[in-house]
Amino acid sequence: MGRIKQGLDYFPMSTSFMHDRVVRRVMKREGDAAFATLVETLSYIYAGKGYYISASDEFYDELTDSLYNTDMDDVKRIIALSVECGLFDAGLFRQYGILTSADIQRQYLFITKRRSSSLIEPDYCLLEAEELASYHPSQSSKSCADDADNETVDAVTSTADSVTSNTDSATSEAEMSTSGTQNKEKQIKTNQNKLNHLSDSPQGEDGGGKILKRRKVMTQEDIDNLQPPSDGTQRNFEGLMENLHSYKIPPSEQYAIILKSNFGAIGNPVWKGFGNIRGSNGKIKLPGHYLLSVIN
């Protein structure tokens, strides 16, 4: 029996790929060589497994050999920056050492709709169950664990508000375990400390409902003055802020997203959310609400 083909013979590329905001950011940092590196990486991904590739030393070595005037250190740096900016999923890169994204997986499934074997490993899947079913009904039950408990936008927004409001509302959740309550109380205290520098008013130190009031009236200037904590966590706070601004998300939602993403921590689901928004071609009308649902 012949071997079942997994990769693709071709892959389409948008005419605006080079002008994509994130791609241009990588190119600004790394020069024109970054564009060739990204295109070659996509070729390896689609031609190999079809929707991902293991970022091993062998991969970096082959990728370097296929490029002119670019050494392995340059290639690794460009790939790392691309992951940091969200072109590839940071969580899967850190956990499994692979390069993939929701856009890549979506493109792979679209091209292989007629195949009976073009399934995505559940551990690597970045798409929701409904979207998977639209390409391959047989994979409708193989959704990612992150998408299993998604709520509606209104419910998620309400949850995000309650998490950042006060400890009384947190401890009133009947379904919450003791350890979960303690963790939320610790998070709320941290959030209160982050607000202290925004105002000399006693409201910034109040542990009650005034914190929720402060969050709702925050201005864009307040958001721009926020700084991530120096706790050793790997973050891309600059990229997070740039994405929030580009999608014109209101300051109150920006603040909730910043806190719940731990100030743009690498590997946080917020980066998956940005990738899905970019790939939706404008279908996601409320990007702020959507990002909160993905983070939750």
C-alpha positions in Angstrom: 0.0 0.0 0.0 1.3 3.4 -0.9 2.1 5.9 1.8 -0.7 8.3 2.7 0.4 11.9 1.9 0.2 14.3 4.8 1.9 17.5 3.5 0.8 19.8 0.8 2.1 20.3 -2.7 1.3 24.0 -2.5 0.0 26.7 -0.2 -1.6 30.0 -0.9 -0.1 33.2 0.4 -2.1 36.4 0.8 -0.9 39.3 -1.3 -0.9 41.4 1.9 1.3 39.0 3.8 4.4 41.2 3.5 2.3 44.2 4.6 0.9 42.4 7.6 1.6 44.5 10.7 3.2 41.7 12.6 5.4 40.6 9.7 6.5 44.2 9.1 7.4 44.4 12.8 9.6 41.3 12.5 11.2 42.7 9.3 11.8 46.1 11.0 13.8 44.3 13.7 15.6 41.7 11.6 15.7 43.2 8.1 14.6 41.7 4.7 16.1 38.3 5.6 13.2 37.9 8.0 10.7 37.8 5.1 12.6 35.0 3.3 13.0 33.1 6.5 9.3 33.2 7.2 8.3 32.2 3.7 10.7 29.3 3.8 9.5 28.2 7.2 5.9 28.1 5.9 7.1 26.0 3.0 8.6 23.5 5.4 5.5 23.4 7.5 3.0 22.9 4.7 5.3 20.5 2.8 6.1 18.4 5.8 3.3 17.6 8.3 1.0 20.0 6.6 0.2 22.1 9.6 3.2 22.1 11.9 6.9 21.4 12.1 9.2 20.5 14.9 11.7 23.3 15.5 14.6 21.0 16.1 18.3 21.6 15.4 18.0 19.7 12.2 15.2 22.0 11.1 17.2 25.1 11.8 20.2 23.6 10.0 18.2 22.8 6.9 16.5 26.2 7.0 19.8 28.0 7.2 21.2 26.0 4.3 18.3 27.1 2.1 18.9 30.8 2.7 21.6 33.1 1.5 23.7 35.3 3.8 21.8 34.1 6.9 23.4 32.0 9.6 21.8 29.8 12.1 21.8 32.3 14.9 20.0 34.8 12.7 17.4 32.1 11.8 16.8 31.2 15.4 16.5 34.8 16.4 13.9 35.5 13.6 11.9 32.5 14.5 11.9 33.4 18.2 10.8 36.9 17.5 8.0 35.6 15.2 6.7 33.4 18.0 6.9 36.3 20.4 4.9 38.5 18.1 2.2 35.8 17.6 2.9 34.6 14.0 3.3 31.1 15.5 1.6 29.9 18.7 3.9 30.5 21.7 2.2 28.0 23.9 2.7 25.0 21.6 6.2 26.2 20.8 7.2 26.2 24.5 5.4 23.0 25.4 6.1 20.8 22.3 8.8 22.7 20.4 6.6 23.0 17.3 5.8 25.9 14.9 2.1 26.2 14.0 -0.8 28.7 14.2 -4.5 28.8 13.9 -4.2 30.3 10.5 -1.9 27.6 9.3 -4.2 24.8 10.6 -7.2 26.5 9.1 -5.5 26.7 5.7 -4.4 23.1 5.9 -7.9 21.8 6.7 -9.4 23.9 3.9 -7.0 22.5 1.3 -7.4 18.9 2.5 -11.2 18.9 2.9 -11.5 16.0 0.5 -9.0 13.9 2.4 -10.3 11.4 4.9 -7.1 11.4 7.0 -6.3 15.1 7.3 -6.9 15.3 11.1 -5.1 17.5 13.5 -3.6 16.1 16.7 -5.8 17.1 19.6 -2.8 18.3 21.6 -1.7 20.6 18.7 -5.2 21.8 17.8 -5.8 25.6 18.0 -9.3 25.6 16.4 -12.7 25.3 18.0 -14.9 22.2 17.6 -17.5 23.9 15.4 -14.8 25.1 13.0 -13.2 21.7 12.9 -16.6 20.2 12.1 -17.0 22.6 9.2 -14.0 21.1 7.5 -14.1 17.5 8.7 -17.2 16.3 10.6 -15.3 13.2 11.8 -13.1 15.5 13.9 -15.9 17.5 15.5 -15.3 15.9 18.8 -11.5 16.4 18.7 -11.5 20.0 19.9 -8.8 21.6 22.0 -9.1 21.4 25.7 -9.0 25.2 25.8 -12.2 25.4 23.8 -14.2 22.8 25.7 -15.7 25.2 28.3 -16.1 28.4 26.3 -19.0 30.5 27.4 -21.0 33.2 25.6 -19.5 36.7 25.2 -21.8 38.2 27.8 -21.1 35.6 30.4 -17.4 35.8 29.8 -17.4 39.6 30.1 -19.3 39.3 33.4 -16.8 36.8 34.7 -13.9 39.0 33.7 -15.5 41.9 35.6 -16.1 39.8 38.8 -12.5 38.5 38.8 -11.1 42.1 38.8 -13.7 43.6 41.2 -13.3 42.5 44.8 -12.7 39.6 47.1 -16.3 39.5 48.4 -17.7 38.6 44.9 -14.9 36.1 44.4 -15.6 34.2 47.7 -19.3 34.1 47.0 -18.9 31.6 44.2 -20.3 28.4 45.5 -18.5 26.3 43.0 -15.1 27.7 43.7 -12.6 25.6 45.7 -10.8 27.0 48.7 -7.5 27.1 46.9 -9.1 28.9 43.9 -10.6 31.5 46.2 -7.2 32.2 47.8 -5.6 32.5 44.3 -8.2 35.0 43.2 -7.8 37.0 46.4 -4.1 37.2 45.8 -4.7 38.3 42.2 -7.1 41.0 43.3 -4.7 42.4 45.8 -2.0 42.5 43.1 -4.4 44.3 40.7 -5.2 46.9 43.4 -1.5 47.6 43.9 -1.1 48.2 40.2 -3.9 50.8 40.3 -2.3 52.8 43.1 0.0 54.8 40.8 -3.0 55.9 38.6 -4.6 58.2 41.2 -4.0 59.9 44.6 -7.6 59.2 45.5 -8.4 56.8 48.3 -10.4 54.8 45.9 -7.3 53.2 44.5 -6.7 51.6 47.9 -10.2 50.6 48.7 -10.9 46.8 48.7 -14.6 47.2 47.9 -16.6 47.9 44.8 -14.7 51.1 44.1 -12.1 49.2 42.3 -14.7 48.1 39.7 -15.7 51.7 39.4 -12.1 52.8 38.8 -11.6 50.2 36.1 -14.7 51.3 34.2 -13.6 54.9 34.0 -10.0 54.3 33.1 -8.7 56.3 30.2 -6.4 55.4 27.4 -3.7 57.5 29.1 -4.1 55.3 32.2 -3.7 52.2 30.2 -0.6 53.5 28.4 1.0 54.3 31.8 0.7 50.7 33.0 4.0 48.7 33.3 4.4 45.0 33.7 5.7 43.7 37.0 9.4 42.7 37.3 8.8 39.1 38.4 10.9 37.2 35.9 7.9 36.2 33.7 8.6 36.2 30.0 6.3 38.8 28.4 5.7 40.7 25.2 3.9 43.6 26.8 4.8 45.9 23.9 3.3 43.6 21.4 0.2 43.2 23.5 -0.4 46.9 23.7 0.3 47.3 20.0 -2.4 44.7 19.2 -4.9 46.2 21.6 -4.5 49.6 20.0 -4.7 48.2 16.4 -8.0 46.6 17.0 -9.4 49.7 18.7 -10.4 47.9 21.9 -11.9 50.2 24.6 -9.7 51.1 27.6 -11.9 49.2 30.1 -11.6 46.0 28.0 -7.9 46.6 27.4 -7.4 46.7 31.2 -9.2 43.4 31.8 -7.3 41.8 29.0 -3.9 43.1 30.3 -4.5 41.7 33.8 -6.0 38.4 32.7 -3.2 37.8 30.2 -0.6 38.6 33.0 0.6 41.6 31.0 1.1 39.7 27.8 2.8 36.6 29.2 4.4 34.4 26.5 2.2 31.4 26.0 -1.0 33.0 27.3 -4.1 32.2 25.3 -4.4 35.9 24.4 -1.9 35.3 21.6 -4.0 32.5 20.1 -6.9 35.0 20.3 -5.1 37.6 18.3 -4.2 35.0 15.7 -7.8 34.0 15.3 -8.9 37.6 15.0 -6.4 38.1 12.2 -7.6 35.0 10.4 -11.3 35.8 10.7 -11.2 38.4 7.9 -13.3 40.8 10.0 -15.9 38.3 11.1 -15.1 38.9 14.8 -16.9 42.2 15.4 -16.1 42.5 19.1 -12.4 41.7 19.4 -12.2 42.7 23.1 -15.0 40.4 24.2 -13.6 37.6 22.0 -10.2 37.9 23.6 -11.7 37.7 27.1 -13.5 34.6 26.1 -10.3 33.0 24.8 -8.4 33.9 27.9 -11.1 32.4 30.2 
